[in-house]
């Protein structure tokens, strides 16, 4: 018995080591370097040095960590275009629906509002965007995945969507319809430095191509989400945000200027 106990202990230790070695690497240990083309695109719109060193990434287990659904104002500085350097106040507002459900409106720009909710799978979806300048509402089926749950670093998810564009003053009047295919890629986590501070932010790239009405599109956008804060930087085409319909050449970079209030 005196000899058996040390042997059992050694076997237990060896078994534990083998089990640890056989486990797949945790997503939290993954460090992904930003592809050169994406780095070049981001630098051109946000400026060099905004998106810096790669840091360890995690699976997006809870999208609300990276985009807290709380009423708040957010001030961004435009980094490209004719209005470069100007400030823009955006933010989240809450609305209630029957049965106690909540709906959210995220002001994407001075004329664009995206409407958000949680899907049954736990994604934060954006099923519709209204464009007050064009006087239309754009609806996608299935909903546009603003921040998908469960994405792993390096993962790409592809979607095929029907797009319908209706006039705001007459929702029964359908202006355009069509189909788009999009891919969402979790490029990794990077140190992001903006006027509001320095954050470790996850980077999602959105690519889209398709035809809606007379418009054929092929676009790329980037969103950088910091835990507990939300969007700290973004590169978007106004037409991309409105589901690729308007102002084809309007590409805008924005960085968070002050902490959300």
Order of alpha helices (4+ residues) and beta strands (2+ residues): alpha-alpha-beta-alpha-beta-beta-beta-beta-beta-beta-beta-beta-beta-beta-beta-alpha-beta
